[in-house]
Amino acid sequence: MTGRSLRIHGRVQGVFYRAWARETAIRLGVVGWVRNRSDGSVELVAWGPEAALDALYRSCLEGPPAAHVGRIEVAAAQGDPPEGFRTLPTL
C-alpha cells in the first residue's frame, strides 16, 4: 500500500474542503486523514493503490465548488496507515 502526503494551498478553509476530501477519499477506497493547518492550508495523508491516490490528487486540484486550490505539495506519507478515513483537529 502506497502513502502520500498532500499539503493543499489556496482558499481551502471554511469552504467544506475537509468534509469533501473525506467523502472523496472514502469513495475512492483510500484510508488516512485530513486536517486544517494554522497557516491556512489543508493537510491530507492517504494510503491506497496508486490509481486511487492519483485520482484523489486530481480531485484535490479541483476541490469542492467554493474552494480555489493554488497549489499542492506532494510527499511520501510517513507512518502506518490507519483504519478508515477521518478528520483530525487543526494543527
Secondary structure as UniProt FT lines:
FT   STRAND          2..11
FT   HELIX           17..28
FT   STRAND          31..36
FT   TURN            38..39
FT   STRAND          42..48
FT   HELIX           50..62
FT   TURN            65..66
FT   STRAND          68..76
FT   STRAND          85..87
//
